[in-house]
Amino acid sequence: MNKLKSIVTIIVFLIMFGYIFYKVGKRQLIEYLLKHDAQRARAVIIDEKNHMGNSPVIRESSYSYPFHVNGEAYKNDSKDPKLQVGDSIDIEYVKYWPS
């Protein structure tokens, strides 16, 4: 029973650290690829709100923008509460990983 508990503990820690390394590594990889091989496009803000935070007092939100790469449609959050529907923005994405 003690050995099983140790194995489960090790697995839980591996999953936790693996998730952290995945999140940090993914962000670093995207930043590197954007710095060295960014593709640029123009997008228009659409009427799809994304709420930021979970405060019941301040309900700040931003709008989404769609863009197309090789016939595939993608949609992201602008993360800018100042933008309004119909505004045009310049975006950067990784050629082989546009989402």
Protein Blocks (a to p, Z undefined) as FASTA:
>chain_A
ZZmmmmmmmmmmmmmmmmmmmmmmmmmmmmmmmmmmcccdddddddddcdehjbfkbccd
dddddddeehiacdddekiakbcghiacdddddfklmZZ
